[in-house]
Amino acid sequence: MARDLQSLLTDIERKGLENDAAETERARKYLNITKDTGELLQVLVKTSGARRVLEIGTSNGYSTLWLANALGPSGMVTTLEHNPHKIEEAQHYFLQAGLAERIDIMQGDATALLTILTTPFDFIFLDADRSAYMTMLPDLTRLLASGGLLVCDNAISHQQELQPFMNYFIQETGFDTALVPVGKGEFLIYKH
């Protein structure tokens, strides 16, 4: 039987904050999105009518649950994660929430995994190794469907680091962008 999603999300959020405060090694941190970012993602997925969602950076599945729940039973989240221990933990939460059948996890390096994906996505959530975003750029633009939305996390907290990535979309015709001051900052990219 599925556990109440809000209660589960609250537990995962608390565990993530406690873990990240105690953990010194970056690879062992969860670095979850904030609750208000989860709420924003949920609204964006629902209002966009997205059916196929790509998440880059699963971690412990906190953001994945927000996305999968917003899709409804006919949608699917494909999520990419390198760390097998985080995948195992995320899968446990997906089963608890009763959302596992809406989520397809791919393990490996996100940059490499993107090259093998072929079907366009209505919605892409990017929250991974920021140093790889410029390398991912050709595949991200290829995989984002026309009328689709790409959301990039940490756009205010790490704005200087993300500026070349953001500038590409700001300057490129065919995209509309907005910087939203929610959570750590969300950079929204709409593809014409």
SVG drawing of the C-alpha trace seen along z (x, -y; Angstrom):
<svg xmlns="http://www.w3.org/2000/svg" viewBox="-3 -37 38 39">
<polyline fill="none" stroke="black" stroke-width="0.4" points="0.0,0.0 1.3,-3.4 2.4,-5.7 1.0,-9.3 3.2,-11.2 3.3,-14.5 4.4,-12.7 7.0,-10.8 8.3,-13.9 8.6,-15.6 10.6,-12.7 12.9,-12.6 13.4,-16.4 14.3,-16.2 16.7,-13.2 18.3,-15.1 19.0,-18.2 20.3,-16.2 22.6,-14.1 23.9,-17.2 24.7,-19.0 26.7,-16.0 28.3,-14.8 31.6,-16.4 32.1,-14.4 30.1,-16.1 29.4,-12.7 27.6,-11.5 25.4,-14.6 21.8,-14.5 21.7,-18.2 17.9,-18.0 15.8,-20.8 13.8,-22.9 10.2,-22.2 9.1,-25.3 11.0,-24.2 9.2,-20.9 5.9,-22.7 7.0,-24.9 8.0,-21.8 4.7,-20.2 2.7,-23.2 4.9,-23.5 4.5,-19.9 0.7,-19.9 0.1,-23.2 2.4,-22.3 0.6,-19.0 3.9,-17.1 3.7,-13.4 7.4,-12.6 9.8,-14.0 13.6,-13.7 15.3,-14.3 19.1,-14.6 20.3,-14.0 18.0,-11.7 20.0,-11.7 17.6,-10.1 14.5,-10.6 13.0,-13.7 12.6,-15.8 11.6,-12.7 8.6,-12.1 7.4,-15.6 7.7,-15.2 6.1,-11.7 3.2,-12.7 2.5,-15.7 2.4,-13.6 -0.5,-11.4 -0.8,-7.8 -0.3,-8.3 3.1,-10.0 6.6,-8.7 9.8,-10.1 13.1,-9.0 15.7,-9.9 19.5,-9.6 21.8,-9.0 25.4,-7.9 25.5,-6.7 24.1,-3.1 23.5,-3.7 21.4,-6.7 19.5,-4.8 18.8,-2.0 17.5,-4.5 15.4,-6.4 13.8,-3.1 12.8,-2.3 11.0,-5.7 9.4,-5.2 7.9,-1.9 6.7,-3.5 5.0,-6.3 3.3,-3.9 4.9,-5.7 7.6,-3.2 5.8,-2.3 5.9,-5.9 9.7,-6.1 12.5,-4.7 15.9,-5.0 19.1,-4.9 22.4,-4.4 25.6,-6.0 27.2,-9.2 24.5,-11.6 26.5,-13.1 27.0,-9.7 23.4,-8.5 22.0,-11.6 23.7,-10.7 21.7,-7.4 18.3,-8.8 16.3,-9.4 12.7,-10.3 12.0,-14.0 10.8,-15.0 8.1,-17.5 9.9,-18.6 13.5,-18.3 14.7,-19.0 18.4,-19.6 20.1,-19.3 23.4,-17.5 27.1,-18.2 27.0,-21.9 30.5,-21.6 29.0,-19.2 26.1,-21.4 27.9,-23.0 28.9,-19.5 25.3,-18.3 23.9,-21.3 23.6,-19.7 21.7,-16.7 19.5,-18.8 18.4,-21.0 17.9,-17.9 15.9,-16.0 13.7,-19.0 10.5,-18.8 9.1,-21.9 6.8,-23.5 8.8,-21.8 10.2,-23.3 13.7,-22.8 14.2,-23.8 17.7,-24.3 18.2,-24.3 20.7,-26.4 20.5,-29.3 20.8,-32.0 22.9,-30.1 25.4,-29.2 24.6,-31.9 28.3,-32.7 29.0,-29.1 25.9,-28.7 26.1,-32.0 27.6,-30.6 24.9,-27.9 22.2,-30.5 23.6,-33.0 23.4,-30.4 19.6,-30.2 19.2,-33.9 21.0,-34.7 19.8,-31.8 16.6,-32.4 14.0,-29.8 13.9,-29.9 12.2,-32.0 13.8,-32.2 13.0,-33.4 15.0,-33.3 12.6,-32.5 13.7,-33.3 12.3,-30.1 14.5,-27.8 18.1,-28.1 16.8,-29.8 15.2,-28.1 16.2,-29.0 13.2,-28.2 13.8,-27.6 10.8,-27.3 11.6,-25.8 9.5,-27.3"/>
</svg>
